[in-house]
Every structure is written in structure tokens, then in C-alpha cells.
């Protein structure tokens, strides 16, 4: 049986790891710019070379002296002439190094963009941690998981107007909170298990308006345990240069879930 002491100790270790991930040199706190590319080869403020987007991907034109290098499985390859990269919609983009900065090349809906990740970003250098609610065992709830017969593609809006994210829903999770049963659409977790992304009555008050997410361990015999103390902000809560998805339609809890991370 898990004790209150165990719950707090496990949460402390988990959140310490979470904040270390945020502090990574090229993590979400290092973003300093988001540039949307056009078909016209153009300069980008603060970066060498020419950049453009076509139906085939992102085209970079630069000389070796410009210091751009595309990361690959065998290391970074200097850009010498013209290189075309092919990011996939919704997935982490290709990475281009320039000095200590990393440029992420991403595709979102039908648009291509680049994001600059700089270890010297003020958001990273000045980071002192994420405010949270107190850990409480009442926010650990047991529920059921009902998988779909087949994964279902869904489309959700983004924090950037006009963008859409194409996601995959794998089933629904049901649990009781505040005396009522609630149902949330579940998506695959990044490292196994399930991911629940939803809004609740705290959003826009003490937590980020776009919702928060929680990772749920793999179901066992159709049962799941949801620890809402581990609700986290999406990257867009920390930076204006993220393009996060909004929760699936209907993933809204009418109760105030005063657990997990607060608005930074």
C-alpha cells in the first residue's frame, strides 16, 4: 500500500527530474524566436544563410564559413551550398547547429517554421522552478480504460491561430472526481502508457489557459491509476515560441483540479 510519505517522496523525485529536463541547454526554456518561412529565399534575423520553404521541405543555402551544420545520426554535417530538410508534421523537427545555438526546423499543418534554441535565453538562465499545488493523495484516482477497436485520428486546434494538430486517440479513460464520473479521450504516452490532455476550472486562473497534461501508466486489466499531482504545463505555458495543441474536444473537467503545476 502506498503511504502519504511514499507519495510525497516519489513526487519530489519526479518533479526534480521534470525541472532538470526544462533546464536542458536546448530545452523548451531556451527558445528565443519562431520564424515562419515562405517560398522566397530570405535572411532570418540573427542567423546566417538563406532560408525558404517549398512543398518538399525547408531549403537552406549557406557557405561552410557561415557555420551551419545539420545534425544527423553520424554527427553534424556542415552546410556547403544548398540543403533541403524534410520535417514531418507534428513531430520534432530537424536540427541545425550554429555556434552554441540549435535551430529546429518544424512543419506544422501546411507551414514550415524554424525555432531558435539558445542556452543563454533569459527564460532558461532565469528559471527558478515551476510553482505547484501541494501534493495530496485525494488527487490520485483509480479509473478504467476503454480502448477503441482501432486508433482514431483526431484534429485539434493549436495555441497559434490557424494551425491544426493531427493526433491519434486510442481510447477513453473514466474516473470519478468531485462525486461525478468524467470521461477523457486518451492518446499514446511519449514513453508508453497514456497521455491525458484536458482543461479544468483552474485554467486561466491559477493554471495555464490552454490546459495541462498527465501521463498515465499502462492499463492493467482495463484499470488505470491517474495521479493528478503530476499534471504538467505544456511548453506553450513557458514560451511564446511553441505551437502546442489544445485538448481534444470534450476533454474538459468542470471541477477545479488544484493539483500539479501552476501557471509559470
N, C-alpha and C positions, 0 to 999 in steps of 0.2 A: 504494500500500500504506500502510495506517495504521501509524504508528510508536507506540512507547510514549509518546514525547513528545507526539504528536498526541492520543493517548487521554487523557492527563492534562490537557492544555490545554483540550480540548473539555469534559471533565468539570468542570473548575474553572468554566468559563463557565456551563455548565448548572446547576451546583449553586448558584452565586451568584444566578442568576435564580430558582431554586426558593426560596431563603431570602428573597429580596425579595418574592416572592408571599405567603409566610407572614407577612411583616411588614406587609402592606397594612392600612390603618386598620380595615377591616371584614372582614378575612380570618378564617380559622379560629382564629387565636390571640386574636381579640377576643371570642369567645363568653363570656358571663358567666352565662347562665341558659337553661334549657329548661323550658317550661311546656306541659303537655298541657291542652287545652281541653275543656270539657263543654258540654252544651246550655243550661246555666244561665248567663245573662249575669253575669259576675263581674269584680271588680277583679283586677289582676295586680300583684304586689309590684313597686313602683318604676316603674310605668307608669300614665299617665292613661287614662281611658276605661273602658268595659266591653267584655269580650271573651267570645265564645261560639262554639261550632261546631255546625253543622247539616249535614244531608245535602247542602245546596247549597254549603257552604263555611264561611268564617270571617266572623263578623259583628262589626263594631266600631261602638260608639256613643260619640261624643265631641263636644265643642263646639270651635269654632275656637280658643278660648282654651286648650284642652288642648295644642295644638301638634303634633298628629299630622298627618302628610301622607303620602299614598300615592304612591310613585314610579310614574311612567309614562313612555312614550316621549316625551312632551312636557313632562317635568318632574314635580315633586311637587305633588299636589293636596291641599289641606287637608281634613281630615275635619270635616264640619259636619252632624251628625245621625247617620244610620246608613249604613254602607257594608258590602257583602258582597264578599269576595275569594274566588277560586276556584283555589287551588293544585292542581297535578297531582301525583299520587303519584309519588315518586321523582325529581322534577325540582326545580331550585332554586325556592324559593318567592317569593311576592310580598314586596315590601319596603315597610316603613312607617318614615318618619323621625320622630324626636323628639329635638330638640337635635342633639348630635353622635352619638347612638346610632342604630342601624338595627335594626328588628325584622323578622326574617324569618318569614313565615307559610308553613308547610310542611304537606304531607299525607304521612303515612307509613302504609301499609296502609289501615285504615279510621279512622285517628285524625288529628286536626289538632293542630298544636303551634305555638308561637312561640318563636323563639330571639332573645335579645338580643345584639347585636354592639356592643361598646363599645370605642373606640380606647384608652381608659385601662385596659383589662383588664390585670391583673398578668401574665397569661401572655404578652401581647404586649409590654408595657413591659419585662419582664424577659428577653425572648428573646435569647439569645446565639448561636444557631445550632443545627443538628441534628448530633449525633455520627454519624460514618460509619466504615465499614471503609476500609482503604486500597484505592485503585484498583489493579486487577490485570487484565492482559489475558486471563488464563485464565478470567475470568468473562464474556468476550464469546464467545458461541457462535452457530454457524450452525445453522439448522433448516429445517423445511418447514412450510408452512401448507396445511391441507386444509379448504377452506370447505364448509359444509353446503349442500345443494341449496337450502334456504331458511333464513333466520334462524329460530332456535328460541327461544321464550320460556322462561325458566327462573325458578324461585323459590328464593331463598336466605334464610337466617336473617340476623338483624341483631345488632349488639352489644347492642341493647336487647331484653330478653326479650319475646316475644310479637309482635314486629314481623317483617314479611317484606318483602323487596325483590323486585320483579318486573323482571328484566333480560332482555337479549337476547343469546344466544350465536350467533356467526356461523361458528364452525369450531373446529378444534383445531390447536395448534402442537406439533410434535415436535422434540426436540433431545436430544443426548447430553450427559450431565453425570455425572461420577464413574464413567465407564465403562459407564453404562447409559442406555438411551433412556427419555425421560419424555414424557408427553403432558399438555398443559394445555388446558382449554377457554378459548377466546378470545372477548372481547367487543369491540365497537367502541371505538376510542380517542376521547377527547374532542375531539381536533383532527386526526382522521384516523388511519390506521393501526389497530393493535390494542392492546388492553389485556389484560394477564395478571395476575390477582389470585390469589395462592396462599399456602399455608403451607409452611414448611420446618423443618428440625430446629433452627434458631436461635430460632424463635418461643417466647416465654415465657422465654427465657434471655438473649440479647443483643438480641433484637428484639421488637417488639410481638406479643402472643399472637394477635391477630386476623389476622395475615398482612400482606403488603406487595404492592405492585403495580408493574408496569413497563410503560411504553409502548413499543410496537414499531412501527417504520416500516412503511409499506405494503409488502406482499409484492411481490417481483419474480419472475415466472415460478415462483410457488409457493415461493420461497425467502425466508427471513426471517433477520435478524440480531438476536439478543437480547442487549442489554448489561445484564447483571445489576448492574453497578456503579451503574446508575441506578434501582435499586429504591427506592421511597419509601414512607413511612408513610401510612396513610390518616388523615383528620382525627381519628378517634377516638383515635389514639395521643397527640394533643396536648391533648385536651379531653374532659371527661365529658359535654359537651352536644352531641355528634354522634351520629348514628344510623346509622353506616356498615354496609354489607352485609358479610357474611362471604364467604369464597371459595366458588365453586361446589363442589358435592360432587365429590370426587376430585381437586381441584386441590391436591395435597399432594406435595411432593418429600421423599423420605426422607433426602436429604443436607443438610448444614449449608451454606447459601448465605451465606458470610461476605463479603457484598458489599452495597453500597448503604447505606441509612440504618439506624442502630441505633435502639433504643428511646430516645425523648427523655428 
